[in-house]
Amino acid sequence: MNYITFEKNQLVNLEYSLTKEIIRTSREGAYSSSTIINCNTRKYHGLLVMPQPAIDEGNHVLLSSFDETIIQHNAEFNLAIHKYQGEVYSPKGHKYLKDFTADPIPKLSYSVGGVQLTKEMLFSNKDGRIIIKYTLEDAHSPTRIRFKPFLAFRNIHALTRSNYDVDTRYEAIDNGIKLRMYRGYSYLHLQFSKKPEYVHVPDWYYNIEYSKEKRRGYSYLEDLYVPGYFEMSIEKGESIYFSAGIEPITPTTLSRIFKNEINKKVPRDSFENCLINAAQQFIVKRGKKMEIISGYPWFGRWGRDTFVALPGLTLVTGEYKTAKAILDTMVQELKGPLFPNMGIGEKAIYNSADTPLWFFWALQQYGKYTRTTSHLWRDYGKYMKAILYGYREGTSYNIKLHDNNLIFSGEQGYAVTWMDAVVDGKPVTPRIGYCVEINALWYNALMFALQLAKQADDHSFIQDWQAHADAFPEAFIQTFWNETRGYLADYTNGDYKDFSVRPNQVLATSLPYTPLPEEMRNNILERVKSELLTPRGLRSLAPKNVLYKGVYEGNQSERDHAYHQGSVHPWLLGHFVEGYLAIHGSSALDRVKEIYYGFEAEMTEHGIGTISEVYDGDPPNKGAGAISQAWCVAEVLRIGYLIKQCEMQMIKSNESNTLVAIPSSDETESKSKRKKVKKEIK
């Protein structure tokens, strides 16, 4: 029995099946994505989506879809499905579907007349190549199969229309053809494991509609180019392999390559394995650089997301070398005290106040998981110093350490925290001033740097910064804490203090170094639990607030207004859980498991086998945004790790008749604090 499976009654129900999407990626950043019935509903969908560095830095849809037609006794049964303008679906091949399974790769089974055909789709992790295996499981008469490629050759954010500039030429190659629609693009190689008949009849298919783009308020109609079709016979029990890639392949090797690739895949046979499989898909390698893609299908590399996601994507899964390679890639792009928030190279945007501080946390986690910190000051100390001294001196966007030992950030018209949605040139959540999570991250960064400096006997650094660290907790509490309310202000500026209940304050409870005593942290977590916690993450704003928006939908402006005004963000759960376990220890384990395993239902929802970017704030907290988001997958994986660590320490505690309250020890935890927590649990 497959872990992820959909039956016929689900597949033929378009209202149901068109909401289920799959994504498969390669280490070079290419991907293949569609719905489970292979009907594209986004401009970002495509069987082969590849980087085209000769054109730009983005991904491009080369092969949009690949139609199959079964032919018996001159009767044709088209297995494909496209949506055209005006609620027209043609053909309607989904009605022949029997089932869909996802392990180890997506597999569709068709039944039409006496024909039983399976279609298995493998996206090569190595070179960004789609390989499809067609097997005729049963047939009672001679059978032929016809294939028709639909081409786009455009950036994923664009759409194409019929034109006279398309290059209609093709060149025959081993068991197939190669072609490209426009000069400057890589050639697309379409090949089979057996020699097909190819008929060249160039044509356009007009007004294919992408329903999700229509609902999102974007252009949604596209014309796709079909150069011709392939046709061949297929015998009962025979398998035919199809390959599409920007490099040619030896057709006789397709069967072996297909089998070898499958054997290397992490199976999607359990909740945890689905998460591990999804985690691998965000890691890309460009030349000698290792990076993390923030989300699929439309995100690129984001600095903040990289550091937040790195522990869950790499350290939890034991990929320590990958983690270090990513860190080494990122430090090469440090500009003054800032890391790029979005973009790469000359197009990079350095406009984030928290990204450099998340770098410290990622290093901290790296040292924790690898159980060594002795080399971190040697390898990364100069970058940590550049950030700390740069913040003290002041840098872009008014990011500066003030005399009160707190970090001020932001200027009119810009959003420099993770709540960065901007509509009509105005930030939805401006947050100019002292932001609670920026300062919590700052204190953690400073204390971690001092810890490393003390290990390395860097007395000059210690002398420069120890007084700042010592004075910080009092300044932080005085600035953000409200005794009557029992939680922290989201940000302050002069006499103004914004006490909107938001999740940013959670970081002051979860980071290894916190300026808050236990009682305050507990009060914060209880407030967050009662007003922000949902089964899919933390709301970005409490429902009682007049600005709250409980559903993430509409055009871009409407969605951006909702994104940080109520939408649920799964990545925040990692810090909520970590803070909660630090307070309640093993007594909170059942509640934490409920949060973790609650995501198992998502494996068959929005993004199959992965976790979406955001969810509605209102029940039933429906998934939205990108179908697979790096820091969401990462932090759910990290919650699973925290659960295991807590269980292991419970076992050790039982063996020694000693209760241990926290899920994992940290170099920063004082003995007195641990004794206090143990006493409370008893």
N, C-alpha and C positions, 0 to 999 in steps of 0.2 A: 504494500500500500504506500503510495507516494505521500510525502508530507504536504506538498502543495499540489492540489489537483482541482480542476473545475469540470463539471459534468455538462452534458449536452443541454439540459434545460437552462443552465446558467449562461452557456456560450451563445445560444440562439437569442437570448434576451438582451438586445442591444443596449437597453437602458442600464443593464447590469454590466455586461462584458466590456463596454467601451470606457468604463471608469477604471478598468484594471490595466495597468501598464507595466511593461518589463523594460529593463535596461541592462545591457551587457557592455563592458568596456575593455580597452586594451591599455597596456602600460605606456603607450605613446599618446594617450588622451583621446583616441578614437572611440566610437561607440556605435551600438545598434540598439534601436528602441522603437517600440510600437505598443499597441494594445495586445491583449492576449489572443485576439482573433485576427491580428495583423491588419487592422483597419486604422490608418493613421488619423489621429484627431488633433495633432499639433504640427506646426511647421518644423518643430524640432525632431519629429519622428523620422526614422529612415533606417533601412537595413544596413547601409554603410555610410557612416558619417566620419569624415577624416579631416585632420588638420591639413591646411594647404599653405605652408609657410611662404611659398612664392607669391601668394596673393595677399594674405593678411595673417594675423595671429590667431584667427578663430577656426572653429570647425565648420565643415561644409558638407551638406547633404549631397552625396554623389548618386547612390542608388536608393531611391525613395521606397520602392516596393518591387515585388517580383511575383507576377501572377502565374498561377498554374491552371491548366485545363486538362481534364481527363477526356480522352476520346475513345469511344467504343461504338462499333457499328455506325459510324458517321454521326453519332450523337455526342454532343459536347457538354461537359459539366465543368463550369468555371468555379474553382475553389476560392477565388479571391473576393475581396469586398472593398469598395471605395464609396465614400460619401460625396455626392455632388450637390451643387446648389439647389435649394428648394426641397430639402428633406428626401432626396432621392438616393437610394443605395443601389449600386450596380457594379458588378454582379452581386449576387447574394450567396456567396459560397459558404458563409458561416452556417447555413442551414444543413450542410453536410457534415459538420463537425460532430464528433462523438465525445472527445474529451481533450483536456489540456493538462500536462504535467510539467513540473519545473526541475526535476532532479534526474540526472545531473545537469541537463540543459533543457531549454524549452522544447516540448514535443507536442505536436498536434496530430490527432487521429481523425481521418475522414472516412465516411462510408457513403457510397453512392452506387445504387444498383448492386451489382455483385462485386464492386471494387472496394477494397479496404487498403487505404494508403496512409502511411505515417510520414510526418515531416519533422525532422529534428534540426534545430538551429544552433550552431556553435559559432560564437564570436571569439576569434583567436586572441588570447591575451598577449601573444608575442608580437604580432605584426599588424593587428587591426585588419583582419580579414574575416568576412562572413563565409562560413561553409554550411551548406544545407544538405542534409542527407534525406533522400526520398526512398522509401521502401514500399514496394507493392506487396502487401501482406497476403492479399487474395484477389483473384480475378477469374471469371469463368469464361472469358473470351479474349481474343487479342486486344491489347491495350497500347495506346500511344499517349504521350504526355507532351503538352506544349507549354513553353515558358515565355513570358513577355516582361522585359525589364522596363520600369518606369524611372526615368532619370530626371534629376533636378539641377545639379551642378551650381549651387549657390550657398551663400553663408547661411547658417542656421537661423539667424535673426531676420533674414530677408525672405522674399517669395519670388518666384519666376513666372513670367508670362510668355506666351508664344512669341517668337521673334524670328527674324531672318538671319540673325548673326550666328545661330547654332551651326556647328560643323557637323554635317550629316554623313561625313565619311567614316569608314571603319576599316580595320585591317584584320585579316584572318590570322589567328595564332593557334597553337595546339588545342584542339577540341573547344574552340571558342573564338571570340573576337576581342579586340581592344579598340577603345574609342574615347573621345572626350568632346564635350559640347562646346568648349571655348578654349582658345589659346591661353596658355599660362597655367592651366589645370594639369594635374597628373592624369595620365591615361588610366582608364578603368578597364580592368581585365576580367572578362566574363568567360569562365571555363567550366567544363564538365569532365567527369571521370570517363565518359565514353563520348565518341564523336557524335555531335548532333547535326541535324540539318538546320542551316540558318537562312532565313528569308528576310532580306533587307527591305522594309517598307516604312520609311520614316513618317511619323505622324505625331500630332499633339492631342492630348486628352485635356479638355477644357473644364475650368471651374470646379476642380476638386476642392472640397470644403473641409477646413479644419475647425471643427465645432468648438474646441476648447479655446482657440484663438478668438473666435467670434464672441464667446462669452467673456473673454478677458479684454475685449474692446480693441483688438488689433485687426489688421487686415487678415483675411482668412481664406481667400480664394487663390488657387494656384493652377497653372497649366503645366503639365508634365510631358516630357518628350519620350516617346517610345520609338526606338530605332528600327525595330523589327521583332521577329520572334524565333525561338529555337524549337525544334520538334524532334522527337526520337521515340522508338518503341521501348517498352519496359516489360519484362517478364515477371511472372509470379515468383516471389521470393528474391527478386533482384533489387539491389540498392544502387541508386545513382547519386553522385555527389556533385554539387554545384559550388563554385568558388567565385567570389568577387573581391578584388583587391587592387591596390595601385601598383603592385608588382606581379609579374606573371608567376605561375606555379607549374610544376610538372604534374600533369593530370593523374599519372599513375600513382603518385604519392598521396593523393587526397584521402584515400581510405585510411592509410597509416597515420597521417597527420591528424585526422579526425579522432581516431582512437587514442593516440598519444595525448592529445589536448584534453580529452575527457578524463583520462586517468589522472591528470594534474589538477583538475578542478576540485575545490572544496565542495563536498556534496551539500545540497540544500535539503537535508533529511531531518533537520531539527531546527528549533528556534535559534539556538546559539550558532549553529553552522550557517544559517541564513545571514546572521549579522556579520560573521567572520568573512563570508563570501562577499557581502556588500562592502565591507571595510576595504577589502583588497582593490575594489574597483575605483577607489579615489586616488590611489597612488600612481603617479605617472613619472616617466623618465624622459627628459628632453636632453639628448646628448649626455653630458656628465652630471646634469642637474636632476635631483629627485624632488618632486613637488607633490602637493595635495590639491586636487580639484575640489572646490567647495561643495559642488552639487551638480547633479545631472537632471535635465539635459542642457541647461543654458549657463551655468556658472563657469567661471574660470578659476584661477588661483587667487584667493584672498588671504592676506597676511594674518588677520585676526583669526579667521576660521582655521588656518593652518596650525597655529599654536594651540588653539582650544582642542582641535580634533586629534592632534598628534599622539597623545598618550593612549587614547582609546583605539585608534586605528593601527598603531604599531607596537606600543609597549605592552598592552594587554595581551596581544597575540604573540609576543616574544620576538618581534621584528626589530631588535635593537639596532642593528646596522642600518636598517632603513630609516629609523628615527634619527640617527646621527647624520645620515646623508641629507635628510630634509633640513635639519638644523643648520648644517654646513652650507646648504644652498641659500637659505634665508639670510644668514649673517653677511653674505657677500653683497646683499642688496640694502644693508643698513645705510641710511643717508643721514649723517648727523646723528641725532638720537631717535630717528623714526624709521620704521619699517614700512614698505609699501602696503597700503590697504588693499587696493585693487590694481590689476594690471602688472605688466612685466616690462623691464627695460625702460626705454624712453617714454613709454605710455603709462608708466606706473604713477599712481596717485598716493601721495604721502599725507593723508589727512585723518589719521586715527590716533587718538590720545591713549587708547588702551592696548593697542597691538604690541608695542614694545614691552609693556608690563606683562602681557601674556607669555612673551618669550621667556621671562624668568620662571614663570610657572611651568612651562613645558620643560625647561632645563631641570627644574626641581623634581618633576615627575620622572624624568630620564634618570636622574641620580637615584631616586627611590627604587625604581624598578630594576635597575642594573646593580643596585646595592653598592654603589661607589660614587663619591663626589670629589675625590681627591684631585682629579684631573680637570674638573670643570672650570676652576679659576684660571688654570693655565691655558686651556683651550678657548674659553669664552669670556674671560675676565675683561679683556679690553673692550668687548662689545657691551658688556654690562656697565662698565664705567662710562662709556660714551653715552649711554642712555641716561644714567643717573645724573651725571654732570650736565648733560644737555638739558635735562628737565630743570635742573637747579638754575642754570643760566637763562633758560627760556628759549622757546623755539616757535615754530609756526603755529598759527591758530590759537595764540595766547596760552599755549601749554607751558606752565611755569610753576615751580615750587615757590610758594609765598612764604613770608616770614613766619606765618603761623604753622609752618611745616606741612601744609596741605597743598595738593596739586589743583590748580585752577586750569580750566580749559574751555575753549570755544569762543567763537565770534559770530556776529550777526550774519545770517545767510548760510551758515555751515553747520553740519551735524558731525561731531568728531567722536561720538561714542558708538557703541554697537546699535543703538537706537538711531539709525541714520537715514530713515525715510525722508525724502524731500519732495514736496509737491508745489509746483509753480514757483520754484526758487526759494521756498520757505520750509525749513525743517518742521516735521510734524511734531516732534518732541525736541525743542531747541536745547534745553539742558545746559545753558551757559553758566559756568560757575564751578563750584566744588561738587563733583559727581561722586556718589557714594561708592560705586564699584571701582572707579578710577583710583580713588584713595585707598580702598581696601587692597587693590592690586599693588599700588605703590608701596604700602607698608610691607606687604609680603615680599615684594621684590627687594626692597632695601634690607630687610632682615635676612633674607637668603643670601644676598651679596655679602653682608657682614659675616654670616656664618662661614662662607667660603673663604673670605679674606682672613678670618681668624685661623682657619685650618692652614692657610698658606703663609701665615705670619706677615700679612701685608699691613703693617702698622700705620702707614701713611693714610691708607683708605679708611681704616677703622677710626683714626683720629678725625678725619673729615666728616664722617657720617654717623658716628655713634650717638652724638647729641641729638641729631635729627630724629633718629629712631626712638630714643628715650622719651622725647617730647611728644611724639605723634599720638599715642593712645588717648591722652587727655584732650588734645586738640580735636581729634576725631569725634570723641564722645560729646564734647561740648558743642561741636558744630552740627552733628547729625541726630543725636539721640533726643527723643522726647519722652520723658518719664510718664506723662499722662497717657499718651498714645501707646507707648510700649513698643515702638519700632523706630526705624531710621528714616530720616528725610531722604528723598530720592536725589535731590540736589539743592544746594543753597547758593544764594548770590546776594551779598550784602545782608540786609535785614530779611530778605525773602527766603522762606524755606518751603519747598514743595513736599508735602506729606502725602501725595498720591501713593496708594499702595501698589508698588511695583516690585518685580522680582530681583532687581539689581542688588538690593541689600543682602541677598542670600550669600553673596561672595564674602561678606564680612563674617559669616559663620562657618565657611567651608575651607578657606585657604589655610595652608599649614601654619602660617603666622597670622593671627587675628588680634586686633587691638581691643576686642570686647571680652568682658568676663562672661562666664557661662550663663548666668541668669539672663543677661541681655540677649545672648544668642538664642536661648530657648524661647524667649518672648517673640523674637523676630520669626523664628521658624513656625511657631504656633499661628501667628498672624498670616504668614504666607500659606500655611496649610489650610487655613479656614477660608481664605479669600482668593487664592491664586492657583492652588493645586488642582489639577484635573488628571484623568487617567492618561493623558497624552503629553503632559508637561505642565509648565507654569504659565498662567496667563501673563501677558505683558502689562495688564492694568486690571484692577479689581472691578467687578461688574457694577458695584455701587457708584462708581465714578460717572459723572454725566458725559464724559468723553468716551466711555467704553463702547466698543463695537464688537459684538459677539460672533459675527460671521465674516469670514474672509472671502469676499466675492466682489464682482463688478469690474469696472474698467481699472486701468492702472492707478488713477488718482484715488478711487474708492478703496482699492486694495492697500495702497500705501498708507492711507489714513487708518486702516484697520490693523496694519502689520504690527505696530507697537502700541496699539490702543485696545488691546484685548485678545489678540490672536495668541494661541498657545505655542510655545517654543519648547520642544523636547530636550534640547541640549542643556537647558537650565536645571533639569532634574538631577544631573550628576552632582551638582553642587548642593542642591537641596538634600539629597540623600547623604552626601558626605558630612554635611553639617549636622544632620539629624542623627546619624550613627555616632558621631563624636559626642553628642549629648546623651543619647539613650542606649547606646551600645547594643548588645544582643537582644535586649527587650524590644527593639524596633525592627528586628530582622523579618518578622512576618509581614509587617507593613511595607518594608522595602521590597520583599519578594513579590508582593501584590503589585507594586508599581512596575517592577521589572517584567514579570510574566504577563502583565496586562498588555504589553506591546506585542505579544505573540499573535493576537488577532490581526494586527496590522500586516502580517506576512502575506495575507491574501486580500488586502484592501488596495489602497491607492497605488503605491509602488510595490510590486510583488517581490517579497523576500527582502524588503528594505524599509526604511523609515523616511517619511516625508519631511519637507522643510518646515511647514507650520500646520496647525490644526485650528479649527474654529474654537473660539472661547466658549460658545454655547454648546451644550450637549446636542447631539452625540459626539461632538469634537471631531468632525469630519476632516480628513486630510486634505491639504491644498498646497499650492506652490510647487516647487521642484519635487519630483517623485522620489528622489534619493539625495539626502543631505549629509555631508561628511560629519559635521559635529553632532548631529542628532544620532547617527549610528554609533559614533565614537563614544558618546556619553552613556548611551544605554549599555554598550559593551563594558564600559568602566563600572557601571552599577553592578553588572554581573560579577565583575572581578571583586568589587568591594564585598559582595555577598559571600563569595568563596573565601575571602580572607577572614571575614567575620566568623564563618563556620569553622575554619581551621583553628582559629584562636579559641573558639568555644571548646573544641576537642582538646586542645592543649590545656585549657583551663580546667576542664573536667579531670584530665589526667593528673593535674597537680593540685586539684581542689582549690583553684584560684580563679575567680571570675575576672575576665578582662572586658572592659567596657567598649573600647574603640576597635574598629575593624582592622586597622593597620597602624603599627607604630611609626612615628615620624621622628626624625632627628631633633625636631623643634619642640617635642612634647616634654614638658617637665615631669619629674617623678611625682612631685606634689600634686599636680593636676590629675595624674593617673590614679593616685590613691584616693583622691576626692571622688572621682567618677565611680570607682569600685565601691566605695563606701555607700554612695547613693543607690547603686543597683542592689546592694545587699539590703 
